[in-house]
Amino acid sequence: MTAVFKTSSATHSLRIELADRSYPILIGTDLLEQSGVWQSLPAATQAVIVTNQTVAPIYLDRLKSALLPRFPKVQSVILPDGEAYKNWETLQTIFDALLSHACDRKTLLLALGGGVVGDMTGFAAACYMRGVPFVQVPTTLLAQVDSSVGGKTGINHPLGKNMIGAFYQPVQVVCDLSTLHTLPEREFSAGLAEVIKYGPIYDLAFLAWIERHIDDLLQRQPEALAYAVRRSCEIKAAVVGADERESGLRAILNFGHTFGHAIEAGMGYGAWLHGEAVGCGMVMAARLSHAVGLLQEERVCALQALIQRAGLPTVAPRLADGADNPSAYLALMRVDKKAEAGAIRFILVDDAGRAHLMSVADQRVAEVIEASCA
């Protein structure tokens, strides 16, 4: 497939097809300020924007101004920033605000921020009065291409990432590409991990496109960014539309995440960004794919080189000393949501660009862990 860039001024609209829970994904520039973007939202007397301390000074007032013609009252909740705050205590802050503003069942929540804000706002929306509508307004690359789409919501537990949550779909996703230009380089690189993952599991032509255009993406070239976000959302929309609750196909979207989540939990949430852990996790998953005979070594090396070019770590951290290091990884991975009856199941990939959900003997996994930490 040859990619054709669209002009950055265009607004693309995709759709997640989930019967009566279907919704649009809008992708374009300067969407926050366009009042027309918000006109189709459900009627309500109040809208509540949930954001964080980093995003609020940049984008909160812009979004409020765009919403006021549509909603009589627009409130805001400003959370601390970071994965370390994706917990019960911070979630309670959202509920406190909703109750103090006497929000009812028609109140609309808007998640303005990255993956942490999106996951927590969605979970709050799923729980408050047993369900209120919400909109995803992702401002990071990672959130635009992954976490804002598909209805996974939740918080972390000290023993496992995203282990407490719900499937709860938004009524709309608005990806304003202009917000990506204010991201720090480290955050932007972390988002590239979730772009890269779609290639090995679903679309090798897209992977080849990323390899050719990685420098354009790192320079945030508008046409390259627009295509990368759109194609990522197209793939995720297709997968989620076929398997909303991860009973089979949707699990492939977790390529690299089993190792990555163990890194995040083992090091302490926030030590590595989620995308950094996933990038390294994809290298580990590719090595495991080679170890079981699915993937040629040169493809492992090519993927590792791409992840490194994206500015992401490719050497795994040690979570414990000596022989206990693989054991520490394995113990954390047994808490992974894909595990069944204590058996860890990994997303592995083959040379044809197909993903496989498989269990692998602990000894072989341990060997890959030690090689990846060297």
N, C-alpha and C positions, 0 to 999 in steps of 0.2 A: 504494500500500500504506500503510495506517495502522498505525503502530507502537503496540503495546500494551506498556507497561512491565510487567515481572515484578517481584515483590518481591525485594529484595536478598538475602534469606535463602535463596532457592531455589538449588539446584545444578542447572545445566543440563548435559546430556551430549550431545555431538555425536560423530560418528564419521567418520574418514577411511577411505573404502572403497578398499583396495588389496589385495584378495584376502588372501593369508596374511600381509601386512604391514599389515593394517588396525589401527587403534588409536583409543581414545577421547580426546576433549578434554573435561575437566571444568572448568566455569566456576561459581564461587560465592565466598562470603566465608568467611574463617577455615578454609580447606581444609588449610593446612599442618599444623595441629595435630590434624587428624582422622585417627586411625590407620586407620580403615576405608577411607580414600582409597587407602592403599598396600597393602591386603591382596591385591589381584589381581596384583601384580607378580610376575615370575618369581622362583622360589626361588633363593637364593644364600647363601653363607656370609659374603659381604662386600658392603656398599654403600659407594660413594665419592661424596661430595658435592663437586662442583667449584663454587666461588663466587668472589667477589672481596672486596677489602679494604673496600669500602663496604657490601656486602650482608651479609657475614658477621656483624658485630656485632649486626645487627638480627634476622636470620632463621635463622642457621645452627643455633643450639641448639634452636630450636623444631622444625625439620625433623628433626634428629638424634633428639630425644625421640620423635617420632612414628614414626620408622623402627625404633628399637631393638626393639620387640616383634616385628617382622617379620624383622630381620636380626641375626645374632649379633654382627657387627662393623660399625660405621659409622665410616668414615674421612672426612677432608676434605682438600681442596686449595684453598688461598686464593691467588688470582692478583691481580696489580696491576689496577687499574681503568682502563679507557679503550680506545678504538679503536686508539691507538698501540701497544698491547701484543697486538694480534691478529696474532701472527706466529709463526715457527718456534720462536724462543727460549722463548716462553711455552708453546707447545704441548709442548715438550720437558719443561717442568716437570710437566705432567700425566703424561706417560709415566714420568718419574722416580719419581713418587709411586706409580703403579700397580705398577711393578716392585719398589720397595722394600717394598711391602706384600704382595708375592707374590700379586697378584691373578690369578685364573684366568679362563677363558673365560665363566664364568657370573657373574662380578662385575658388579654393576649400577652404572652411573654415573648421577648426577643432576645436571643443570645448574640451579643455583640463582642466577638473576641475569638480566641483560638479554641483548640480542642477541649481544654479544661472547662472553659466557660460554656461551650456548647453541650458537653456531656452533662454538666451539672444543671444547666437550665432545663434541658430536656427531661432529666430525671425529676426535677422539681415540678415541671409541667405534668408529668405522668402521675405524680402523687397528689398534688394539690387539688382538693375537692374531687379526688379520683379521676382527674384529667381535665386540663385546660389546654387550649391551642397554643402553639408556639412556633416561632420562625427562627431559622438559623441564619445569622449574618456573619459568616466566618471572615476573619481579618488576617489569618495566616495561611500560608500555602498548604500546610499539612491539613488544616481544617477544611479548606476549600476542595481539596481533591479526595478527602477521605472521611474524616470524622463527622462532618456536617451532613453527610448524605447517608441515608439508610436506616435511621431511627435507633441506633444503639446509644443508650444513655446510661450514666452510672457514676459511681465514685469508687475510689480505691480503698482497699483494706491493707493494713500493714503486711499481711501474709500473701496478698495477691492483687494484681492490678485489674480494675474494672470488674471485680467479683460481685458487686452489689449494684443492681440496676434494673432496667426494663427496656424492652423493645417499645418505642413510642415515636411515631413518625411526626415530623413537623408538617405544617401546612404550606410552607414555602422555604426555599433556600435561595439566598441572594449572595452571589459571589462577586464582590466589587474588586476587580483586579487592581484598582488604584491603591488599595490598602496594602498591597504587597510591597510597594516601594518604600514603606516606612519600616519594614521588618529589619532587625539586625541580621547580619550575615549568618550568624550561627543558627538563628531560627529559620532563615530561608533554606539553608542547606538541610536542616532537619526535615523540612517539608518535601525536599526532593526525594527523600527515601521513599515516601508513599507514592510519588509519581513513578519512580523506577520499578517498584514492585509489580505494577500492572503488566510490565513487559514479559517477565519470565513465566507468569502464571496464566496469561491470557492472550497476549498480542506481541509476538516477536518482532513484527514490523514496527510497532511503537517503540520497543526496546532499541531497535536499530536507529530509529529517528532520534531518540534521546541521546544515544552515543554520538550522533552527528551534531547535535545541537546543544550539548551540555554547556558549552561556553556561552551560547546565546542565553540560555536559561540562567546561568550564574550572573550574567550581566543584566538580567531582568528585561531582556528585549521584549517589547510589548506583544508582538505577534507570536513569538515563541511561547511566552507565558500563556497567552490566550488559547493556543492550540493544546498545550500540555494540560491545562486545567480542564478544557472541554473534553479531550479524549479520556482523561482519567475519570471524569464524571460519567461519560458515556459507558465506560466499562463497568463502573460500580453500579450504575443504574440497571444495566442488563443483568448483573449478578443478583442484586437485591430483588429485582422484579421476579426473578425465577426462584428465589429462596430467601424470603424475608427474615425468617427466624433461625437461620443457620442450621438447618437440619441436614445439609449436605453441601451443595455447591458453594454457598457463601463462605464456608470455612477457608476456601482458597485465598481469600483476601487477607488471611492471617499469615501469609508467607513471611518468615523472619520474626514473627511476633512471639512465638513460643520461647525462643532464645532471648529476644529483646525484652519481653516482660520480666524474665528472670533477672536480667541485668538491672533493670529499673528497680525491682523490689530488693535485690541483693545489695545494691549500692546505696539505696535510700532514694525515694522519689525526688527527682529534681537534680541529682548529681549529674546524670546524663539526660539530655532531652529525649523525649519519646522517639523522635525520628532518628537520633543518633543511635539509640539502642536497636531500633528496627534495622537500620542500615547494617550495623555489625551483625545483627541476627540473620539477615539475608545471606551474608557471607558464610556464616556457620551452617545455615540450612542448605546452601549450595554445596558446601563441602560434604555434608551428610548425604545429600542427593548423589554425589559422586561416589561416596563410600558404599552405597547400596547398589551402584551400577546404573543409575538413571541418567547421570549427567557427565559429559566428557570434561576432562580436567581443563581444557582450554576455555570452555564456557564458564567454569568456575573462576578462572583467572580473569576473564573479560569482565564478568560481573563485579569482581572485587576491584578491578581497575576503575570501572565506572563509578562505583560507590566512593572510592578514594578521590576521584576527580571532582565529585560533588561536594567534597569537603567533609566527608563523614568518616568516623573511625572504622577500621577494619580489623584491628587487634582487640580481642575481647578482654575485659578486665578480669582479674582473679577475684572471686568472691570469698575464697578461703585459702588457707595455706596448704601447700603440699598436696597429698593424696585426697584431702578433703574437698578440693576445689570442684571436681566433677560432681561429688556428692551434694555440694551446696546447690549447684545448678539443677541437678536432677530433682532434689527435694522441692525447689521452687517451681519447677516445671510440672510437677505432679498436681499442683493446684490450678494449672491452666484449665480453662473452660472446655478445651477439646479433649482433655483426659477422660478416660472411661475405665472404671474399676481399677484405678491406680496405674493404668498404662498410659504413658505419654504418647500422644499422637501428633505427628509433625506434618506440616505442609512441605512436601518435597516437589521438585520440578524435574522434567526430563528435557532431552535435546529438542523435542518437537514443540516445546512451549505448553506442555500440559502439566497441570498440578495434580498431586496425589496426596491424599490423607492417609498416613501410614504410621504404624508402630514400628519401632526399631529397638533392637536389643540394647540394654543399658550400657554394656561394655563398648559397643561401637559408638554410641553417643558420647560416652566418656572420652574415647580416643579423639573424637572431633573437637570436643571442648578443650582438651589439653593442647591440641595442635593449634586451635584458634587463639589460645591465650599466650602462645609462645612469642 
